[in-house]
Every structure is written in C-alpha cells, then in structure tokens.
Amino acid sequence: MTASRQSPQSLPIYVQIAELLTRDIVAGRLIDGERLRPERDMAVELGVSVGTLRKALQSMADKGLVESVQGSGNYVRADGDTGTVYAMFRLELLEGGGLPRAEVLSVDLMEKPVDLPAFGTAQTATRIRRLRSLNDTIMGVEEIWLDADAGIVDQGTMSESLYATYRKDLGLWIQRAEDRVSLGPVPAWAPERYGPRPGDTVGYIERLSWADLPAPIEYSRTWFDPARAVYVQRLK
C-alpha cells in the first residue's frame, strides 16, 4: 500500500498510515508484542517520508498501540485504543485489514424516496454516492442518505470519512449503528470500474445510524464484491 495522493477529500497522510496499521492490529495481521520493521524500511514500503511515518507511529503510541523501545525499535501493543475514524467500517480485504478509501460520484439534496426506511425528521436528505476501495482495491459502491434536519453536507469540505466530516462540519457524533447484511443486485448507477455489473448479485449492507436522538438520522446501503472483500464484526 502506498499513501494516496492528497485531494480535498483525503485524510492527512499520517492519519491514513495510522488507520492502516491500526486496522491491521484489529485484523490480527499485526500481533501483540510484534516488532515493527525498521522505520526507514516501513516508510519506503508505504511510500511516505520517515517523518510522516514517525508522526503516524506517535499518534498510535498516544493511544497505547505502539511502544518505542530505545535502541530496539517499535512494538505492537494490541490492548491499546483501537477506536479510529473508521471504527464502524466493517469491510476488510480477504486477507484482513486495508485502508478504506472513497471516491465521491455525486452529492444531491433531494426528497427522500418512498422506498427508504424511516429516518430523521425532514422530508429531504443529502444523498451521497461513492465508489469504495480498500488500499488500491475497488470493492464496493455505497449510497448514504443524511437527514436534512441533521445538517447539510458540503462536498467541498467532505472527508473520506463521513463520520469525521459530520463531527467537524456539523457537530454531529454518530454513536451507534445497526447493520443488516444480505445479498442484493448491483444498482444501475454503479460505474464500470466497480467490476460487478448492474443486476449482478453481491454482498449488501443496509445501515441505520443514530446520533443523540431517538430516531436514526442516517440511512446507507453498500454493495460489496465478495470476491474482494468481506464483512467482519469482531466481538470482545
């Protein structure tokens, strides 16, 4: 994995690296007590500067996920705080982990279609359609609906992590979510780059998300390619 080019929607590179390594810890690809490769080697592999890598490792150390031992190196501490901006993102590569990435396809404020489940209090919502990847592997398309009374999303300041965008721009914290996982046909609007064609049966996730009100304020649906990604829910 190499760090993505910076765009208005990209997370800072050091955050991307910290997210990737944290997801590898959660997935068990990096185990407790494991010594990480030398920083210069890791930086080359990840396509970043040593300074950027060290900033990522320091952010993980602040959460108790990495311990730096003078003269020895950096060691994984799996009992630290694994909460990240992608803590609720359940899709992983088949081998585990992977840094979530998103390419916005469209953003529209519109009336809620009658076929959506009840959420929010407004008659309108912001609909966001995105192409999803893990590292550089395109593996899904998603459609997110945010109730207009919860706030209006500005595409110009939108981050790859929508939950981070909600917190920063709208003061909105998603506190819990309910997922329903099944199979579903790829929607007609899916771009050719996705791979599976419209109408093909793929993995399908419907999610309702809550902030601090009794009613959910967001509804989303994701169509993921099971040949490239899996849905993972780990229980502690």
C-alpha positions as CSV (number, residue, x, y, z in Angstrom):
1,M,0.0,0.0,0.0
2,T,1.3,3.5,-0.8
3,A,-0.2,6.6,0.6
4,S,-2.9,8.2,-1.6
5,R,-2.4,11.5,-3.4
6,Q,-3.7,14.4,-1.4
7,S,-7.2,15.6,-2.5
8,P,-9.8,17.7,-0.8
9,Q,-11.4,14.5,0.5
10,S,-8.2,12.7,1.6
11,L,-7.3,12.3,5.3
12,P,-3.8,13.6,6.2
13,I,-1.2,11.0,5.1
14,Y,-0.1,10.3,8.7
15,V,-3.7,9.6,9.7
16,Q,-4.0,7.2,6.7
17,I,-0.9,5.3,7.8
18,A,-2.1,5.2,11.5
19,E,-5.5,4.0,10.3
20,L,-4.0,1.3,8.1
21,L,-1.7,-0.1,10.8
22,T,-4.5,0.1,13.4
23,R,-6.8,-1.9,11.2
24,D,-4.0,-4.5,10.7
25,I,-3.8,-4.8,14.5
26,V,-7.5,-5.3,14.8
27,A,-7.5,-7.8,12.0
28,G,-4.6,-9.8,13.6
29,R,-2.1,-9.2,10.9
30,L,0.0,-7.4,13.4
31,I,0.0,-9.2,16.8
32,D,0.7,-8.0,20.3
33,G,4.4,-7.8,21.0
34,E,5.4,-7.9,17.4
35,R,8.4,-5.8,16.4
36,L,7.6,-3.5,13.5
37,R,10.1,-3.3,10.6
38,P,12.7,-0.5,10.8
39,E,11.2,2.9,10.2
40,R,13.1,3.5,7.0
41,D,12.0,0.2,5.5
42,M,8.4,0.8,6.6
43,A,8.5,4.3,5.1
44,V,9.8,3.0,1.7
45,E,7.1,0.3,1.7
46,L,4.3,2.7,2.5
47,G,5.6,5.4,0.1
48,V,5.9,8.1,2.7
49,S,8.7,10.0,4.4
50,V,10.3,8.8,7.6
51,G,8.9,12.0,9.3
52,T,5.4,11.2,8.2
53,L,5.7,7.6,9.4
54,R,7.0,8.8,12.8
55,K,4.1,11.1,13.2
56,A,1.7,8.2,12.5
57,L,3.5,6.0,15.0
58,Q,3.4,8.7,17.6
59,S,-0.3,9.1,17.2
60,M,-0.6,5.3,17.7
61,A,1.7,5.5,20.7
62,D,-0.6,8.1,22.2
63,K,-3.4,5.5,22.1
64,G,-1.2,2.8,23.6
65,L,-1.0,0.8,20.3
66,V,2.8,1.2,19.8
67,E,5.6,1.3,22.2
68,S,9.0,2.6,21.2
69,V,11.9,0.9,22.9
70,Q,15.2,2.9,22.8
71,G,17.8,1.1,20.7
72,S,15.4,-1.7,19.9
73,G,12.5,-0.4,17.7
74,N,8.7,-0.1,17.8
75,Y,6.5,-2.8,19.2
76,V,2.8,-3.5,18.8
77,R,0.6,-3.2,21.8
78,A,-2.8,-4.7,20.9
79,D,-4.5,-3.8,24.1
80,G,-4.5,0.0,23.3
81,D,-7.3,2.1,22.0
82,T,-8.2,0.7,18.6
83,G,-11.0,3.2,18.0
84,T,-10.4,5.1,14.7
85,V,-12.3,7.3,12.3
86,Y,-13.2,4.0,10.6
87,A,-14.1,2.2,13.8
88,M,-17.6,1.4,12.3
89,F,-16.3,0.4,8.9
90,R,-16.7,-3.4,8.8
91,L,-15.4,-4.3,5.4
92,E,-11.9,-5.7,5.0
93,L,-9.8,-7.3,2.3
94,L,-10.0,-11.1,2.1
95,E,-6.6,-11.3,3.9
96,G,-7.8,-8.8,6.5
97,G,-7.4,-5.1,7.1
98,G,-7.0,-2.5,4.3
99,L,-7.3,1.3,4.4
100,P,-10.8,2.5,3.4
101,R,-10.9,5.0,0.6
102,A,-13.8,6.7,-1.1
103,E,-14.4,8.5,-4.4
104,V,-17.4,10.7,-4.5
105,L,-19.6,10.1,-7.5
106,S,-22.4,12.5,-6.7
107,V,-23.9,14.6,-3.9
108,D,-27.5,15.8,-4.1
109,L,-30.1,17.3,-1.7
110,M,-33.4,15.8,-2.6
111,E,-36.7,14.4,-1.4
112,K,-36.5,11.1,0.3
113,P,-37.7,8.2,-1.9
114,V,-40.7,6.4,-0.6
115,D,-38.8,3.0,-0.6
116,L,-36.3,4.1,2.1
117,P,-36.9,3.1,5.7
118,A,-38.0,5.9,8.1
119,F,-35.1,8.0,9.4
120,G,-34.8,11.6,10.6
121,T,-37.5,14.3,10.7
122,A,-37.2,16.1,7.4
123,Q,-38.7,15.3,4.0
124,T,-35.4,15.8,2.3
125,A,-31.9,14.4,2.7
126,T,-28.5,14.7,1.2
127,R,-27.8,11.6,-1.0
128,I,-24.1,10.8,-1.4
129,R,-23.0,8.1,-3.8
130,R,-19.4,6.8,-3.6
131,L,-17.0,4.2,-5.0
132,R,-15.2,2.4,-2.2
133,S,-11.8,0.9,-2.1
134,L,-9.6,-0.9,0.4
135,N,-6.0,0.2,-0.2
136,D,-6.0,0.2,-4.0
137,T,-8.6,-2.5,-4.5
138,I,-12.0,-1.2,-5.7
139,M,-14.6,-3.4,-3.9
140,G,-17.9,-1.6,-3.5
141,V,-20.3,1.2,-4.1
142,E,-22.4,2.9,-1.5
143,E,-25.3,5.3,-1.1
144,I,-25.7,7.4,2.0
145,W,-28.7,9.5,3.0
146,L,-28.3,12.1,5.7
147,D,-31.5,13.7,7.0
148,A,-31.6,17.4,6.2
149,D,-32.5,18.4,9.7
150,A,-29.3,16.8,10.9
151,G,-27.3,19.2,8.6
152,I,-26.3,19.7,5.0
153,V,-23.0,18.2,3.8
154,D,-20.7,20.4,1.8
155,Q,-18.9,18.4,-0.8
156,G,-16.1,20.9,-0.8
157,T,-15.1,20.0,2.8
158,M,-16.2,16.4,2.7
159,S,-13.6,13.9,4.1
160,E,-13.2,10.3,3.0
161,S,-14.6,9.5,6.5
162,L,-18.1,10.9,6.5
163,Y,-18.4,10.4,10.3
164,A,-15.4,12.6,10.7
165,T,-17.0,15.1,8.4
166,Y,-20.2,15.1,10.4
167,R,-18.2,15.8,13.6
168,K,-16.1,18.5,12.2
169,D,-18.6,20.4,10.0
170,L,-22.0,19.6,11.6
171,G,-21.0,18.9,15.3
172,L,-22.8,15.6,14.8
173,W,-21.4,12.4,16.5
174,I,-22.6,9.0,15.3
175,Q,-22.9,7.0,18.5
176,R,-24.3,3.7,17.2
177,A,-25.4,1.9,14.1
178,E,-27.4,-1.2,13.1
179,D,-26.3,-3.2,10.1
180,R,-28.3,-5.8,8.2
181,V,-26.2,-7.9,5.9
182,S,-27.6,-9.9,3.0
183,L,-27.4,-10.2,-0.8
184,G,-28.6,-7.7,-3.3
185,P,-28.4,-6.7,-7.0
186,V,-25.8,-4.0,-8.1
187,P,-27.6,-0.7,-8.7
188,A,-27.8,0.7,-12.3
189,W,-25.7,3.7,-11.4
190,A,-22.6,1.7,-10.4
191,P,-19.6,2.7,-12.6
192,E,-17.9,0.2,-14.8
193,R,-14.7,0.4,-12.7
194,Y,-16.6,-1.3,-9.8
195,G,-16.4,-4.6,-11.6
196,P,-19.7,-6.4,-11.0
197,R,-22.3,-5.3,-13.5
198,P,-25.7,-3.8,-12.7
199,G,-28.1,-6.5,-11.7
200,D,-25.3,-8.9,-10.5
201,T,-25.8,-10.3,-7.0
202,V,-23.3,-9.2,-4.5
203,G,-22.9,-8.6,-0.7
204,Y,-25.4,-6.0,0.5
205,I,-25.3,-4.0,3.8
206,E,-28.1,-1.7,5.0
207,R,-27.3,0.6,7.9
208,L,-29.2,2.9,10.2
209,S,-27.1,5.3,12.3
210,W,-28.0,7.3,15.4
211,A,-26.6,10.4,17.0
212,D,-28.1,11.6,20.3
213,L,-31.8,11.4,19.3
214,P,-34.2,8.5,19.5
215,A,-34.6,8.4,15.7
216,P,-31.8,7.4,13.3
217,I,-30.5,10.4,11.3
218,E,-28.7,8.5,8.5
219,Y,-29.5,5.5,6.2
220,S,-26.9,3.9,4.0
221,R,-26.6,0.9,1.7
222,T,-23.4,-0.7,0.4
223,W,-23.0,-3.2,-2.4
224,F,-19.6,-5.0,-1.9
225,D,-17.9,-7.6,-4.1
226,P,-17.4,-10.8,-2.0
227,A,-14.6,-11.8,-4.3
228,R,-12.6,-8.8,-3.0
229,A,-13.9,-8.0,0.5
230,V,-15.7,-9.5,3.5
231,Y,-17.9,-8.1,6.2
232,V,-16.2,-8.6,9.6
233,Q,-17.7,-7.9,13.1
234,R,-15.4,-8.7,16.0
235,L,-16.8,-9.2,19.5
236,K,-14.8,-8.6,22.6
